[in-house]
Amino acid sequence: MMQAGGRLRARLARALPGRALAVMMLAAGGAMASQGIVADAAHPGTTRTCADVALVLSIDASGSIDDREFLMQQYGYAAAFRDPMVQVALDAAGIVDVAAVIWGDSDFSPQIIPFHRIAGASDAVGFADRLGAVPRRTTGNTGLGTGLAHALNLLADTSVCAARKIVDVSGDGRQGYFRGRRGMVTPRDARQRAEAMGVTINALAILSDEPELEAYYRKSVVTGAGAFVARAEGFHDFGDILIEKLVRELM
């Protein structure tokens, strides 16, 4: 047991220099205090404790991502929530409500996985199972702004109460612009709305097709206190980078 704990601390130290000690102290000291209560939309007449963090995963399923690459991305997210390092970070963060938006063309409805409360390792595994089992039904052009907008819609719901609200977007391309298409949400529109809502947007840029995507995300997408862009050179290292990213943003 001590050996496993030492390996986990070493992984945290490699992933987050200067933060690993804080992570372990938080985990040892227990979860942060939750912020109040809110009406439970799923059970009218009842209330539930507010979360410490509400996190929406905004996952690119546009046409530039083939089915194999999508599965690598999908299974990367599922594996991350089973990973001991992410589970330590979830425990340290407190109560975490997590949802997902799988987006593609702005003319198509995204696939939505509603909020799932994580208050322990078994909850994290349950969300991983749920996310990993979703069949892909989304493709088309890169509606990045629309994907962000749907994530913000989830966080804007009156039943969502959290001390921190975060959108975690991943993708391999820039927003597509198409003449004559009405009502398209741009990344700039979404970022301005996030700023007004007090929501942080972080990004994971997959650089296999666009080497400059990291800079684009930094300039046009991310916002909020401590916002950052992580980079994966391709889908082959997406899962490892995602684990480090989730730990960093939860902290």
C-alpha positions as CSV (number, residue, x, y, z in Angstrom):
1,M,0.0,0.0,0.0
2,M,2.8,2.4,0.9
3,Q,4.5,1.5,-2.4
4,A,1.4,2.4,-4.4
5,G,1.0,5.6,-2.5
6,G,4.6,6.5,-3.2
7,R,4.1,5.9,-6.9
8,L,1.0,8.1,-6.9
9,R,2.8,10.9,-5.2
10,A,5.7,10.6,-7.7
11,R,3.2,10.8,-10.6
12,L,1.6,13.9,-9.1
13,A,5.0,15.5,-8.6
14,R,5.9,14.8,-12.2
15,A,2.6,16.1,-13.5
16,L,2.2,19.1,-11.3
17,P,5.5,20.4,-9.9
18,G,4.9,22.7,-6.9
19,R,1.3,21.5,-6.6
20,A,1.6,17.9,-5.7
21,L,2.1,18.6,-2.0
22,A,-1.0,20.7,-1.8
23,V,-3.0,18.0,-3.6
24,M,-1.9,15.4,-1.1
25,M,-2.6,17.7,1.9
26,L,-6.1,18.4,0.6
27,A,-6.7,14.7,0.0
28,A,-5.5,13.8,3.5
29,G,-7.5,16.6,5.2
30,G,-10.8,15.7,3.5
31,A,-12.9,17.4,0.9
32,M,-13.5,21.1,0.8
33,A,-16.8,22.4,2.3
34,S,-19.7,22.4,-0.1
35,Q,-21.6,25.6,-0.7
36,G,-25.2,25.5,0.4
37,I,-28.1,23.6,-1.0
38,V,-30.3,23.8,-4.2
39,A,-33.6,22.3,-5.3
40,D,-33.2,18.9,-6.9
41,A,-34.7,19.0,-10.4
42,A,-34.8,15.2,-10.6
43,H,-36.8,14.9,-7.4
44,P,-39.3,17.8,-7.1
45,G,-39.8,19.0,-3.5
46,T,-36.4,17.9,-2.4
47,T,-33.0,19.6,-2.1
48,R,-29.4,18.6,-2.6
49,T,-26.0,19.8,-1.4
50,C,-24.3,22.2,-3.8
51,A,-21.1,20.9,-5.4
52,D,-17.6,22.3,-4.9
53,V,-16.9,21.9,-8.6
54,A,-19.3,21.6,-11.6
55,L,-17.3,20.3,-14.6
56,V,-18.5,19.9,-18.2
57,L,-16.4,17.9,-20.6
58,S,-16.8,19.3,-24.1
59,I,-15.7,16.6,-26.5
60,D,-15.0,17.1,-30.3
61,A,-16.7,14.6,-32.5
62,S,-16.5,16.6,-35.8
63,G,-15.6,15.0,-39.1
64,S,-11.9,15.6,-38.8
65,I,-11.9,12.9,-36.1
66,D,-12.4,9.5,-37.5
67,D,-14.1,6.7,-35.5
68,R,-10.8,5.2,-34.3
69,E,-9.6,8.6,-33.1
70,F,-13.0,9.3,-31.4
71,L,-12.7,6.0,-29.5
72,M,-9.2,6.9,-28.4
73,Q,-10.6,10.2,-27.1
74,Q,-13.7,8.7,-25.5
75,Y,-11.8,5.9,-23.8
76,G,-9.1,8.4,-22.7
77,Y,-11.8,10.3,-20.8
78,A,-13.2,7.1,-19.4
79,A,-9.8,5.8,-18.3
80,A,-9.0,9.1,-16.7
81,F,-11.9,8.9,-14.3
82,R,-10.7,5.4,-13.3
83,D,-7.1,6.6,-12.8
84,P,-5.9,6.8,-9.1
85,M,-4.3,10.2,-9.7
86,V,-7.5,11.8,-11.0
87,Q,-9.5,10.1,-8.1
88,V,-7.1,11.7,-5.6
89,A,-7.7,15.1,-7.2
90,L,-11.5,14.5,-7.3
91,D,-11.4,13.7,-3.6
92,A,-9.3,16.7,-2.8
93,A,-11.6,19.0,-4.8
94,G,-14.7,17.9,-2.8
95,I,-18.0,17.1,-4.3
96,V,-17.7,17.2,-8.1
97,D,-20.7,17.3,-10.5
98,V,-19.5,16.2,-14.0
99,A,-21.4,16.2,-17.3
100,A,-20.3,15.8,-21.0
101,V,-21.2,17.4,-24.3
102,I,-20.2,15.5,-27.5
103,W,-20.3,18.0,-30.3
104,G,-19.7,18.3,-34.0
105,D,-21.5,20.3,-36.7
106,S,-23.3,23.4,-35.3
107,D,-26.4,22.4,-37.2
108,F,-26.6,19.1,-35.3
109,S,-27.8,18.5,-31.8
110,P,-24.9,17.5,-29.5
111,Q,-25.0,14.3,-27.4
112,I,-25.5,15.2,-23.8
113,I,-24.5,13.2,-20.7
114,P,-26.3,14.9,-17.8
115,F,-24.5,15.8,-14.5
116,H,-23.3,12.8,-12.5
117,R,-22.3,13.5,-8.8
118,I,-18.8,12.2,-7.8
119,A,-18.3,12.0,-4.1
120,G,-16.0,8.9,-4.1
121,A,-14.0,6.5,-6.3
122,S,-17.0,4.4,-7.1
123,D,-18.9,7.4,-8.4
124,A,-15.9,8.2,-10.7
125,V,-15.9,4.7,-12.0
126,G,-19.7,4.9,-12.6
127,F,-19.2,8.1,-14.7
128,A,-16.4,6.4,-16.6
129,D,-18.6,3.5,-17.5
130,R,-21.4,5.8,-18.5
131,L,-19.1,7.9,-20.8
132,G,-17.4,4.9,-22.3
133,A,-20.7,3.3,-23.3
134,V,-22.1,6.2,-25.4
135,P,-22.3,5.4,-29.1
136,R,-21.1,8.2,-31.4
137,R,-23.9,9.9,-33.3
138,T,-22.3,13.3,-34.0
139,T,-20.0,14.4,-36.8
140,G,-19.8,17.1,-39.5
141,N,-18.1,20.5,-39.4
142,T,-16.2,21.9,-36.4
143,G,-18.9,23.7,-34.4
144,L,-16.5,24.5,-31.5
145,G,-18.5,27.6,-30.4
146,T,-21.7,25.6,-30.4
147,G,-20.1,22.9,-28.3
148,L,-19.0,25.4,-25.8
149,A,-22.4,27.1,-25.8
150,H,-24.1,23.8,-24.9
151,A,-21.6,23.2,-22.1
152,L,-22.4,26.7,-20.7
153,N,-26.2,25.9,-21.0
154,L,-25.7,23.0,-18.7
155,L,-23.8,25.2,-16.2
156,A,-26.4,27.9,-16.4
157,D,-29.3,25.6,-15.4
158,T,-30.8,26.8,-12.1
159,S,-30.5,23.3,-10.6
160,V,-26.7,23.5,-11.0
161,C,-25.0,25.0,-7.9
162,A,-21.2,24.9,-7.4
163,A,-18.4,27.1,-6.0
164,R,-16.4,26.6,-9.2
165,K,-17.7,26.0,-12.7
166,I,-15.4,24.7,-15.4
167,V,-15.7,23.7,-19.1
168,D,-13.0,21.3,-20.2
169,V,-12.9,21.3,-24.1
170,S,-10.8,19.0,-26.2
171,G,-10.5,19.0,-30.0
172,D,-8.2,18.8,-33.0
173,G,-9.4,21.8,-35.1
174,R,-10.5,25.4,-35.2
175,Q,-14.1,26.7,-35.5
176,G,-15.5,26.2,-39.0
177,Y,-17.2,29.2,-40.6
178,F,-19.8,28.8,-43.3
179,R,-21.4,31.4,-45.4
180,G,-25.2,31.7,-45.0
181,R,-25.4,29.7,-41.8
182,R,-27.5,31.6,-39.2
183,G,-27.3,31.5,-35.5
184,M,-23.8,30.0,-35.3
185,V,-22.1,30.6,-32.0
186,T,-18.4,31.5,-32.3
187,P,-15.8,30.7,-29.7
188,R,-15.5,34.4,-29.0
189,D,-19.3,34.5,-28.2
190,A,-18.9,31.5,-25.9
191,R,-15.9,33.0,-24.2
192,Q,-17.7,36.3,-23.5
193,R,-20.7,34.4,-22.1
194,A,-18.4,32.3,-19.9
195,E,-16.7,35.4,-18.5
196,A,-20.1,36.9,-17.7
197,M,-21.1,33.7,-15.9
198,G,-17.8,33.4,-14.0
199,V,-17.0,30.1,-15.8
200,T,-13.4,29.0,-16.5
201,I,-12.7,27.4,-19.9
202,N,-9.6,25.2,-20.2
203,A,-8.6,23.3,-23.3
204,L,-6.7,20.3,-24.6
205,A,-5.4,20.9,-28.1
206,I,-4.7,17.7,-30.2
207,L,-2.0,18.8,-32.6
208,S,-2.1,16.0,-35.1
209,D,-3.7,18.1,-37.9
210,E,-3.1,21.6,-36.7
211,P,0.3,22.3,-35.1
212,E,-0.8,25.9,-34.2
213,L,-4.0,24.8,-32.5
214,E,-2.6,25.4,-29.0
215,A,-2.0,29.1,-29.8
216,Y,-5.5,29.4,-31.3
217,Y,-7.1,27.9,-28.2
218,R,-5.1,30.2,-26.0
219,K,-6.1,33.3,-28.0
220,S,-9.7,32.5,-28.8
221,V,-11.1,30.0,-26.4
222,V,-9.8,29.7,-22.8
223,T,-10.8,32.2,-20.1
224,G,-11.1,32.6,-16.4
225,A,-8.9,32.4,-13.3
226,G,-6.0,30.1,-13.9
227,A,-7.2,29.1,-17.4
228,F,-4.8,27.1,-19.5
229,V,-4.2,25.0,-22.6
230,A,-2.7,21.5,-22.5
231,R,-1.3,20.0,-25.6
232,A,-1.3,16.4,-27.0
233,E,0.9,15.8,-30.0
234,G,-1.7,13.3,-31.3
235,F,-4.4,10.9,-30.2
236,H,-1.7,8.4,-29.1
237,D,-0.8,10.5,-26.0
238,F,-4.2,12.1,-25.4
239,G,-5.0,9.9,-22.4
240,D,-1.9,10.7,-20.5
241,I,-2.1,14.4,-21.1
242,L,-5.8,14.4,-20.1
243,I,-5.0,12.9,-16.7
244,E,-2.5,15.6,-16.0
245,K,-5.0,18.2,-17.2
246,L,-7.9,17.0,-15.1
247,V,-5.7,17.0,-12.0
248,R,-4.4,20.5,-12.7
249,E,-7.9,22.0,-13.2
250,L,-9.5,20.3,-10.3
251,M,-6.8,21.8,-8.1
